[in-house]
């Protein structure tokens, strides 16, 4: 009976801490020469969210690593609207309505004040 030897698949970390942390994930690869080596996995990107309600922002690209954002095109980082890229359309609509109603309230209050005094 011929016995086959099993190749050792153990690998060591090449950089960073030697702990199994979220930022230290690896994938074991077999090279064409038969050696086993590792490839570091990047973290999943958390896409940009609305500053008010927290829902995902459509039309805005998520970046990892963060410095890639400074080289990105403007069209990837914003949408052509007030607060585009920071707040969702629904929240902008709510803000506009609220501002309008507050202004209306101020006008009514001033009107009542003049009627009361005059």
C-alpha positions in Angstrom: 0.0 0.0 0.0 1.5 3.3 -1.1 1.1 6.1 1.5 0.8 9.7 0.3 2.2 12.5 2.3 -0.1 15.5 3.0 1.4 18.9 2.3 1.4 21.3 5.3 -1.1 24.1 4.7 -0.2 26.2 7.6 0.7 29.8 6.9 1.9 32.8 8.9 0.8 36.4 8.8 3.1 38.7 6.8 2.2 42.0 8.4 0.1 43.7 11.1 -0.8 42.0 14.3 -0.8 38.2 14.6 -4.4 38.3 15.9 -7.6 37.2 14.1 -9.2 40.6 14.0 -11.6 42.2 11.6 -8.9 44.1 9.8 -6.5 41.2 9.6 -8.4 38.7 7.4 -6.5 36.5 5.1 -7.1 34.0 2.2 -4.8 31.1 1.8 -3.6 30.6 -1.8 -1.6 27.9 -3.5 1.1 29.2 -5.8 2.0 27.5 -9.1 5.2 26.3 -7.4 3.1 24.4 -4.9 3.8 26.7 -1.9 1.0 28.1 0.2 0.9 31.8 0.7 -1.6 34.4 1.9 -3.5 37.3 0.5 -4.9 40.0 2.8 -8.6 40.6 2.3 -9.9 44.2 2.4 -12.8 45.1 4.5 -16.2 45.5 3.0 -17.2 49.0 2.3 -20.0 50.6 4.3 -21.9 52.8 1.8 -22.7 56.5 2.6 -25.9 57.1 4.5 -28.3 60.0 5.1 -27.2 62.3 7.9 -30.8 62.6 9.2 -32.6 59.3 8.8 -29.7 57.0 8.1 -30.9 55.3 4.9 -28.4 54.5 2.0 -27.7 57.4 -0.3 -28.4 56.5 -4.0 -25.9 57.7 -6.6 -23.0 58.0 -4.2 -20.1 55.7 -4.6 -18.6 53.9 -1.5 -14.9 54.1 -1.2 -12.2 52.0 0.5 -9.6 53.0 1.4 -10.8 56.5 2.3 -8.0 58.4 0.6 -9.4 57.2 -2.8 -12.2 59.7 -2.3 -9.9 62.7 -2.9 -9.0 61.3 -6.3 -12.6 60.5 -7.2 -14.7 62.5 -9.7 -17.2 64.9 -8.4 -20.1 63.0 -10.0 -19.2 60.0 -7.9 -19.4 61.9 -4.6 -22.5 64.1 -5.0 -25.9 64.5 -6.6 -27.1 67.8 -8.0 -29.4 68.9 -5.3 -29.3 70.9 -2.1 -27.4 68.8 0.5 -26.6 66.3 -2.3 -24.4 63.5 -1.0 -25.1 64.3 2.6 -28.9 64.0 3.1 -31.5 62.0 1.1 -34.1 63.7 -1.1 -36.9 63.0 1.4 -35.1 64.7 4.3 -34.3 67.7 2.1 -38.0 68.0 1.2 -38.9 67.9 4.9 -36.4 70.6 5.7 -37.7 72.9 3.0 -41.3 72.5 4.1 -40.3 73.1 7.8 -38.4 76.2 6.9 -41.3 77.5 4.8 -43.8 76.9 7.6 -41.6 78.6 10.2 -41.3 81.7 8.0 -45.1 81.7 7.5 -45.5 81.4 11.3 -43.2 84.4 11.8 -45.3 86.5 9.4 -48.6 85.5 11.1 -47.1 86.3 14.5 -45.9 89.8 13.3 -49.4 90.4 11.7 -51.1 89.6 15.0 -48.7 91.8 16.9 -49.5 94.8 14.7 -53.2 94.2 15.0 -53.0 93.9 18.8 -50.9 97.1 19.1 -52.8 99.1 16.5 
